[in-house]
Amino acid sequence: MIINYRSIFRRIPRIFFAAVYMALMSLPAVAAGYDNALKGVKNYDAVYEVSQGDPKVVNPVFLVIKNSYEAPEVKALAKDPNIAIVFHGPVVKLLSTDSAPFNKAELVEVQKFQATLKQMKKDGVTLEVCRFALKGMGVDEATIIPEIDPVDNGFVSVIGYQMQGYAVVRIP
């Protein structure tokens, strides 16, 4: 029997990398690095206080928010995550069906943002908008997409969630 060492040596890197890959895949899901942050955490309750009103900025930010409560490490906690988002400031213009304030490129971003909010509502996220902010920014409450619940004062909501144990995340 003739042994072709050259053929064996060419396969070693592939075999080695396959073995390393299999070993890494069998490790617990600590790879995300949340082992310290989530140590002893039983529930994941967060209220996001959002005022950022740039149509180009909100979509990537909300992708990260969505990822935060959909992360497998968060889903694996003893209780389902409770997420609330309270809108005030310039962002309230992005919650309206009134497209007049936006150019074509911004309108595309606003529509994407509103689609994300609709999905978040389906995910069980509580969405609230401050009526003071609506009035201050000149936005008619009747034009707010139906997934958003108006509240008289968004600060009362944020403080209320905080008093219930929700972590507050500000997105200025």
Sine and cosine of phi, psi and omega as CSV:
sin_phi,cos_phi,sin_psi,cos_psi,sin_omega,cos_omega
0.00,0.00,0.74,-0.67,-0.01,-1.00
-0.98,-0.19,0.79,-0.61,0.01,-1.00
-0.99,-0.17,0.81,-0.58,0.00,-1.00
-1.00,-0.09,1.00,-0.04,-0.04,-1.00
-0.91,0.42,-0.56,0.83,0.00,-1.00
-0.86,0.50,-0.67,0.74,0.01,-1.00
-0.91,0.42,-0.65,0.76,0.01,-1.00
-0.90,0.43,-0.71,0.70,-0.04,-1.00
-0.91,0.40,-0.50,0.87,0.05,-1.00
-0.94,0.34,-0.48,0.88,-0.02,-1.00
-0.99,0.13,-0.34,0.94,-0.07,-1.00
-0.83,0.55,-0.74,0.67,0.01,-1.00
-0.86,0.52,-0.67,0.74,0.01,-1.00
-0.91,0.42,-0.67,0.74,0.01,-1.00
-0.91,0.42,-0.69,0.72,0.00,-1.00
-0.87,0.49,-0.76,0.65,-0.03,-1.00
-0.91,0.41,-0.57,0.82,0.06,-1.00
-0.91,0.42,-0.65,0.76,0.02,-1.00
-0.92,0.40,-0.67,0.74,0.04,-1.00
-0.90,0.45,-0.69,0.72,0.02,-1.00
-0.86,0.51,-0.72,0.70,0.00,-1.00
-0.89,0.45,-0.63,0.78,0.02,-1.00
-0.91,0.42,-0.68,0.73,0.00,-1.00
-0.92,0.40,-0.61,0.79,-0.01,-1.00
-0.93,0.38,-0.41,0.91,-0.02,-1.00
-1.00,0.07,-0.11,0.99,0.04,-1.00
-0.95,0.32,0.42,-0.91,0.07,-1.00
-0.90,0.44,0.26,-0.96,-0.08,-1.00
-0.97,0.23,0.74,0.68,0.03,-1.00
-1.00,0.00,-0.13,0.99,-0.09,-1.00
-0.86,0.51,-0.46,0.89,-0.01,-1.00
-0.94,0.34,-0.28,0.96,0.08,-1.00
1.00,0.07,0.29,0.96,-0.03,-1.00
-1.00,-0.07,0.11,0.99,-0.08,-1.00
-0.85,0.52,-0.62,0.79,0.05,-1.00
-0.97,0.24,-0.72,0.69,-0.08,-1.00
-0.90,0.43,-0.59,0.81,-0.07,-1.00
-0.98,-0.19,0.14,0.99,0.00,-1.00
-0.87,0.50,0.86,-0.51,0.03,-1.00
0.98,0.21,0.00,1.00,-0.02,-1.00
-0.98,0.21,0.78,-0.62,0.02,-1.00
-0.97,-0.25,-0.53,0.84,0.02,-1.00
-0.72,-0.70,0.42,-0.91,-0.08,-1.00
-0.83,-0.56,1.00,-0.02,-0.01,-1.00
-0.92,-0.39,0.83,-0.56,-0.04,-1.00
-0.63,-0.78,0.62,-0.78,0.15,-0.99
-0.88,-0.47,0.81,-0.59,0.03,-1.00
-0.99,-0.15,0.84,-0.54,0.03,-1.00
-0.99,-0.16,0.95,-0.32,-0.18,-0.98
-0.91,-0.42,0.79,-0.61,0.13,-0.99
-0.80,-0.59,-0.21,0.98,-0.03,-1.00
-0.82,0.57,0.87,-0.49,-0.09,-1.00
-0.91,-0.41,0.24,0.97,0.00,-1.00
-1.00,0.09,0.88,-0.47,-0.03,-1.00
-0.84,0.54,-0.47,0.88,-0.01,-1.00
-0.98,0.17,-0.32,0.95,-0.07,-1.00
-1.00,-0.08,-0.60,0.80,-0.14,-0.99
-0.90,0.44,-0.57,0.82,-0.04,-1.00
-0.89,0.45,-0.76,0.65,0.06,-1.00
-0.89,0.45,-0.59,0.81,0.02,-1.00
-0.89,0.45,-0.70,0.71,-0.04,-1.00
-0.96,0.29,-0.40,0.92,0.15,-0.99
-0.89,0.45,-0.65,0.76,0.01,-1.00
-0.94,0.34,-0.64,0.77,0.06,-1.00
-0.86,0.50,-0.74,0.67,0.00,-1.00
-0.86,0.51,-0.68,0.73,0.03,-1.00
-0.89,0.47,-0.55,0.84,-0.06,-1.00
-0.90,0.44,-0.65,0.76,-0.01,-1.00
-1.00,0.00,-0.20,0.98,0.07,-1.00
-1.00,-0.10,-0.08,1.00,-0.03,-1.00
-0.85,0.53,0.70,-0.71,-0.02,-1.00
-0.82,0.57,-0.57,0.82,0.00,-1.00
-0.92,0.38,-0.55,0.84,0.05,-1.00
-0.97,0.25,-0.67,0.74,0.03,-1.00
-0.89,0.46,-0.44,0.90,-0.03,-1.00
-0.99,0.15,-0.11,0.99,0.01,-1.00
-0.92,0.40,0.28,-0.96,-0.07,-1.00
-0.86,0.51,-0.57,0.82,-0.02,-1.00
-0.87,-0.50,0.47,-0.88,0.07,-1.00
-0.91,0.42,0.53,-0.85,0.02,-1.00
-0.92,0.38,0.57,-0.82,0.12,-0.99
-0.92,-0.40,0.88,-0.48,-0.06,-1.00
-0.83,-0.56,0.74,-0.67,0.11,-0.99
-0.79,-0.62,0.57,-0.82,0.07,-1.00
-0.78,-0.62,0.81,-0.59,0.02,-1.00
-0.91,-0.42,0.84,-0.54,-0.03,-1.00
-0.98,-0.18,0.70,-0.71,0.15,-0.99
-0.43,-0.90,0.30,-0.95,-0.03,-1.00
0.99,0.15,-0.35,-0.94,-0.12,-0.99
-0.84,0.54,-0.43,0.90,-0.04,-1.00
-0.88,0.48,-0.40,0.91,-0.07,-1.00
-0.88,0.48,-0.43,0.90,0.05,-1.00
-0.90,0.43,-0.47,0.88,-0.02,-1.00
-0.98,0.20,-0.16,0.99,-0.03,-1.00
-1.00,-0.06,-0.07,1.00,-0.10,-0.99
-1.00,-0.07,0.49,-0.87,0.11,-0.99
-0.99,0.14,-0.08,1.00,0.04,-1.00
-0.97,0.24,0.92,-0.39,-0.06,-1.00
-1.00,-0.06,-0.03,1.00,-0.07,-1.00
-0.83,0.56,-0.63,0.78,-0.06,-1.00
-0.95,0.31,-0.07,1.00,-0.17,-0.99
-0.89,-0.46,0.58,-0.82,0.16,-0.99
-0.99,0.16,0.04,-1.00,-0.09,-1.00
-0.86,0.50,-0.71,0.70,-0.03,-1.00
-0.90,0.43,-0.67,0.74,0.02,-1.00
-0.91,0.41,-0.63,0.78,-0.02,-1.00
-0.88,0.47,-0.62,0.78,0.07,-1.00
-0.86,0.51,-0.70,0.72,0.01,-1.00
-0.91,0.41,-0.65,0.76,0.02,-1.00
-0.89,0.46,-0.68,0.73,0.00,-1.00
-0.90,0.43,-0.63,0.77,0.07,-1.00
-0.89,0.46,-0.69,0.73,0.01,-1.00
-0.87,0.50,-0.73,0.68,0.00,-1.00
-0.90,0.43,-0.57,0.82,0.07,-1.00
-0.91,0.42,-0.64,0.77,0.05,-1.00
-0.88,0.47,-0.69,0.72,0.02,-1.00
-0.88,0.47,-0.63,0.77,0.03,-1.00
-0.89,0.46,-0.65,0.76,0.04,-1.00
-0.93,0.38,-0.66,0.75,0.02,-1.00
-0.87,0.49,-0.65,0.76,0.04,-1.00
-0.87,0.50,-0.68,0.73,0.06,-1.00
-0.89,0.46,-0.52,0.86,0.04,-1.00
-0.96,0.29,-0.14,0.99,0.00,-1.00
0.99,-0.16,0.17,0.98,0.02,-1.00
-0.97,0.25,0.70,-0.71,0.08,-1.00
-1.00,0.09,0.79,-0.61,-0.03,-1.00
-0.86,-0.51,0.84,-0.54,-0.03,-1.00
-0.76,-0.65,0.55,-0.84,0.08,-1.00
-0.82,-0.58,0.63,-0.78,-0.01,-1.00
-0.98,0.19,0.82,-0.57,0.03,-1.00
-0.91,0.40,-0.56,0.83,0.07,-1.00
-0.85,0.52,-0.68,0.74,0.00,-1.00
-0.92,0.40,-0.66,0.75,0.03,-1.00
-0.85,0.53,-0.74,0.67,-0.02,-1.00
-0.90,0.43,-0.72,0.70,-0.03,-1.00
-0.90,0.44,-0.51,0.86,-0.02,-1.00
-0.99,-0.10,0.03,1.00,0.05,-1.00
0.95,0.31,0.53,0.85,-0.01,-1.00
-0.97,-0.24,0.80,-0.60,0.03,-1.00
-0.96,0.30,0.84,-0.54,-0.01,-1.00
-0.83,0.55,-0.51,0.86,-0.02,-1.00
-0.91,0.42,-0.32,0.95,-0.03,-1.00
-1.00,-0.05,-0.04,1.00,-0.02,-1.00
-0.95,0.32,0.70,-0.72,-0.01,-1.00
-0.85,0.53,0.56,-0.83,-0.16,-0.99
-0.91,0.42,-0.27,0.96,-0.01,-1.00
-0.96,0.29,-0.23,0.97,-0.07,-1.00
-0.98,-0.19,0.79,-0.62,0.03,-1.00
-1.00,-0.10,0.85,-0.53,0.06,-1.00
-0.95,0.30,0.62,-0.78,0.12,-0.99
-0.78,-0.62,0.49,-0.87,-0.05,-1.00
-0.88,0.48,-0.70,0.72,-0.07,-1.00
-0.66,-0.75,0.92,-0.40,-0.03,-1.00
-0.89,0.45,-0.49,0.87,0.02,-1.00
-0.92,0.40,-0.58,0.81,0.06,-1.00
-0.88,0.48,-0.67,0.74,0.03,-1.00
-0.89,0.46,-0.75,0.66,-0.04,-1.00
-0.87,0.50,-0.73,0.69,0.00,-1.00
-0.90,0.44,-0.65,0.76,0.02,-1.00
-0.87,0.49,-0.72,0.70,0.04,-1.00
-0.89,0.45,-0.66,0.75,0.01,-1.00
-0.88,0.48,-0.67,0.74,0.01,-1.00
-0.92,0.40,-0.38,0.92,0.07,-1.00
-1.00,0.09,0.01,1.00,0.03,-1.00
0.98,-0.18,0.07,1.00,0.04,-1.00
-0.95,0.31,0.64,-0.77,0.15,-0.99
-0.97,0.22,0.67,-0.74,-0.01,-1.00
-0.99,-0.16,0.79,-0.61,0.05,-1.00
-0.86,-0.51,0.88,-0.47,-0.01,-1.00
-1.00,-0.06,0.72,-0.70,0.09,-1.00
-0.82,-0.57,1.00,0.06,-0.08,-1.00
-0.95,0.30,0.00,0.00,0.00,0.00
